[in-house]
Structures are given as C-alpha cells and as structure tokens.
Amino acid sequence: MRGCIRAIARCVRIVDSKREPMRLLLAVLLFATVGCDLNVYPAAPPTAPSSTPITVSNTNTNTNTATTDRSDTGPAPSSGGGGDTPTGAVLPLPAYGEPVTRDIAAAHPSLLANSCQDTSGESAWRFLDLVIATLRSQSGDPRWGYLCKQAGCSTYARDVVAYRASTGNTGIWIVDVIGNHCPGPSDPPPAVRWGVLPFETERPWAGSRK
C-alpha cells in the first residue's frame, strides 16, 4: 500500500514538472490506482461480550402450617352475630393463654388423647376443665370459661375456651384448643392447638359447667 502511494506521488511530481494537461494527470492517477492492490474492507462489527446465562430458581418454601380444623362452637346465630371486630372497652386476649395450654397438654397427654366426649363420655371433659381452671388461676383472672352453644347455655362447646372481654356475658374471645377433636378412623389423634376464632358478640360465656 505504501509503495502505491509513493508511485502515485511520483507521477504527480513528474506530470507537474512537465506542465502536462490535466487530462494526462487524471489518466496517470487512474492507471496508478488500478495497478495498486487497494482492498478496502468495512470495519468489522463489534463482538458482543460473551456471557454465561443466569438461571433463576424459585427457592421460596411455604412455611405456613396452619390447617383448617373443625371446632365444636355450634352454628352462628341467625341474626348474624359473631365475627365482628371488637370495639370499645374490650380486653385483649391474655398472651399467657397459649403457653399455659400447651404446658398442660404436654404434662397430661392421656387427658388430651381421651378428650372426645363421643367416645370417652363425661371423663373427656377433664382436659378442657383443667385448661380453664388453670387459666382462671393464672394471675387470678376469672374471665376464662366456656362458650355456650346457645342462648340458654344448656350445652357448651367441647374443644374451645372462652375469655370474657367485656362487662357482660357476651363479647368474648374464643380459642380452639383441641385439634382433631373426635377424629374419624383415618384421622390423626387429638392434638393441642391455639386457634383464635372470630370474636363472638352474641353467644354467652359461662364461668363453669352446670
């Protein structure tokens, strides 16, 4: 390439020194250009940097172990009571309720295992009675009791405890404390749990069973 450029320049000087016409100068330049190996290539396109594909995997693990459990609370009143958000002067559910209940279940597994009244009769109440009696003695709080299944309080929910959160006998927290209560043949045995149910505004509370 450099030789061709020098040759063209030399021709220009020669033609210029002899004062040749412009046509002769153009002919000389064309001849010199054709005789040179002038290969002009476009610039190569930039090469994209190589990269390793990134694989994204979902490692989220569902840790929610809550299960829906049947509770012996009875049907809600026809007027639609129950489940309303408590307002006004309502006491919160005491935080010690759950650990006390679980401690009782751990200390008395046979009472929990035989807590179904359908199979064990009256003796099945021993677990729930013990839980409520212990909760009532905790800090001398007499608000723990039973949930009446109807207004006349002739029967009581058999697997829940109730906490009177207002001044009257309605307006109560109810907590399911026995999971798998009265299990079927293929169901797991009863187990302690602490499942806070919707706030009850119509069914009454009772401090003891009649």
N, C-alpha and C positions, 0 to 999 in steps of 0.2 A: 504493500500500500504506500509506504513512504517513497519507494522508487518511482511509482507512477506520479506522485505529487511533484517530485523533483523534475521528472521529464516534462510534465506539463509546464512547470515554471520556466524551464529552459527554452521550450518552444515559444513561450510568450516573449521571453527576452530577445530571442532571435528575430521573431516577426517584428517586434517593436523597433529593434535596431535597424532593420531594413525598411521600415516605414511601409510594410505591406498593407494592402487594403484590409478592411475589417472582415470581409468575406473569407479571405485567406486565413485570418486569425481564428475565425469560428470553425473553419474546416480542420485546422490543426488541433484545436482543442477537442473537437468531436472525435477525431482519429485517436488522439491520445487517451481519451476517456474510454472508448470502446476497447482499446488494446489493454486496458488495465483490468485486473480482476477485482472489480468493486462490488463485493457481495455485502449488501446492507440488510441486516435482519432486524425485525422488530424486537424490542426488549421483551424478554421472557416474563410472563405474568408472575407475580409474587406467589410463592408457595405458602399455603396456609400452614401454620404450625401444627405439627401432629399432636393429638391429644388422646388420652385413654378415656373411653366412655365411662360415665359415672353411673353406677347402679344404685338406685334409691330403694330401700326396702322398708316396709312398714313394720316397725318393731313395737308398736303400741300393744299393750296387753290389757285386756279388760279385767280390772281388779274388782269390779262390782260383784259382790257375792250375795247381794240381797235377793231374797226369794219371796214370792207371794205366799202367804200362809193363811190357812183358814182360821178364823177366830170365832169363838163362841159368844159373840156380842148380841146376836139376835138381829132381826131386821130393823131398819131405821123407822122411826115413827112416820105415819102417813103425812103428817104436817111438814115433813122435810127437815126436822131438826137433826143436829149432828153435822160435824164437818165445818162449821162456821169458825172463822178466825176469832180467837178470843179478844175482846176489847174491854176497856175499863179496868176496874180494880181486880185483876186476875193474877193469882200467884203463879210463878213459873214451876215447872216440874222439877223437884229436887234432883240435883246431879248425883247424889249418893245412891239413888234407887237401883241403877243398873249393877254397880259392883256388889251391892248387898245381895241382890237376887242371884247373881252368878256364884257368889260365895256359898249361898245356901244350896244351890244345885250341886256344886262340887262336893259339899260336905254330906249331902243326903241324896246320892244318885238313885237309890231304890225308891224314894218317895216320888222323884221325877218320873222314873220308869213306870210307876203304877199310878199315874195321875189321871187316868181316864175313868170317869165315873161309869161309863157304859160297861166296863169290864171289871173294875175294882170296887164299884159301889161307893158307899159313903166314905170309906177309908181313902179314896182317891183325893179327897179334899185336903188331905194332910199337907201336901206340898204347898198349895196356894194359901192355906191358912197360916202355915209357918212363915211364908214370904210376907204376907200382910202384917202379921203380928210383929215380925222383926222390923219391918219398915216403920210401923207405928211407934216402936220403942226407940227408933233412931232419932236422937235429939228431942225426944218427947213429942213427936209430931203425930197427932191423932187424925190427920186428914186422909191417911191411907185407908182404903176399904175395898168394897166390892161394887161391881157395876150391876145394877138391877136391869133385867132384861125387859121389863115393862113398868108402867107407872105404879102398879100396886106392889111391886117388889116381891112377888111371890116366888120368883126364881132368879138366880144370879148367873152371870157369865162365869164359866168354869175354868177359863185359862187366861184371864186378864186381871190386872189390879187397877183400881181407880184412885185418883187423887183429887179431892175436893178443892178446887182452885178459887171458889167464890164463897160468898157468905151463906148461900143456901145449899140445898142438896142437889142442885143441878148446876151445870157449868163445871165440868170435870175433865181432867186428863185421864185417858185410858191407855194402858200399855199391855200388849200381848206378851206374856212371859213364858208360855209353853208352846214351842213349835212342834208340829206334827202331833197335835193333841188328838187322842183316839185314832191312831193310824190304822190304815187298812192292811190286809195281809202282805202286800208287796211294798208298803211304805216303810221308811226308816222309823226307828223308835222315837218317842218324845225327846225333845231337846230344849234346853233353856234358851231363851232369846229375850231381846228387849226391843220390841217393835211398837213405837209410839203411834197410836191410831188417831184419826181426826178428833178434834176437840168436841166433846159431847155437850150439848146445850139443853137436852130435854130428858133423856133417861136419868133417873136419880141415882144417887150414891147411897151406900149403906155401910156403916161402920162395922157391922157384924152380920153373920148369917142367922136368921131366926131359927 
